[in-house]
Amino acid sequence: MTIQEVIQIGGAILVSLGGASAVLFGFSSWLGKVWADRLMEKEKAKYSTDLERFKSDLSQTADSHKVKLKKSEFIFQKEFEAASALVALNRDIVPTYSHPDMDWYDACDEMALDFGRTEVKLHAYLKEHGAILPAGVKHLVTICFGIAGQEKFNATRGSVHASANAGADLLYGHLKQAELEIIEKINGQIVV
């Protein structure tokens, strides 16, 4: 074996190994691309599914909050109407200043003389707004309804019994307290 033959054999080996390595490199590159594409598709499908689930959950949460907000707005509107009606009722019950020497005792006499109409007004108020009233306010208005119903018999056009006058003062105090409580509740719901 001559040097030339050794070089030819060595060259042939290198060429064949180089060709094989080129083929092997091309094949591994193609195979790597196929695997990468498959892995990418799996990840893409997984993230797409996760994204759709997240969108669905977010949509359901948003819809739930919209419903809660609508209910809250409805309840707030009813509470506001009840508060406004109670303020108006309270103003209707308290007599206006009718003579120069009128004092609180005289005002209570006038309220007592009107207990029959007050009872009807309180009954109508409870009938319309009783379902939405806070428990404390409803309790106070119910007490006032009872006072008016009971004491109306102790106040006639000719005279007002002391218990009817005291009842008028108590009724006014309870209605004022109920008004303050319901307005405080309404104001507590206003967020700026």
Secondary structure, DSSP 4 states (H G I P E B T S, - for coil): --HHHHHHHHHHHHHHHHHHHHHHHHHHHHHHHHHHHHHHHHHHHHHHHHHHHHHHHHHHHHHHHHHHHHHHHHHHHHHHHHHHHHHHHHHHHSPP--STT--HHHHHHHHHHTHHHHHHHHHHHHHHHTTTS-HHHHHHHHHHHHHHHHHGGGB-SS-B-HHHHHHHHHHHHHHHHHHHHHHHHHHHH---
